[in-house]
Amino acid sequence: MDLRSPSSVAAALQEVAEAYLVGLFKDTNFCVIHAKRVTIIPKDIQLARRIRGERD
């Protein structure tokens, strides 16, 4: 991937951000399923991030 033009940099950033969010929501969904719920709440995202080691 050529990162010399601003549009390619923006596309690369978007791709990385989307991959991060998809992974985070997959992990969050596991937390929701474990709690026997169907709705994501903020503490599910916080738990997923803590398990991933992203927050203390």
Sequence and secondary structure as in RCSB ss.txt:
>XXXX:A:sequence
MDLRSPSSVAAALQEVAEAYLVGLFKDTNFCVIHAKRVTIIPKDIQLARRIRGERD
>XXXX:A:secstr
   SSHHHHHHHHHHHHHHHHHHHHHHHHHHHHHTT SS  HHHHHHHHHHHTS  
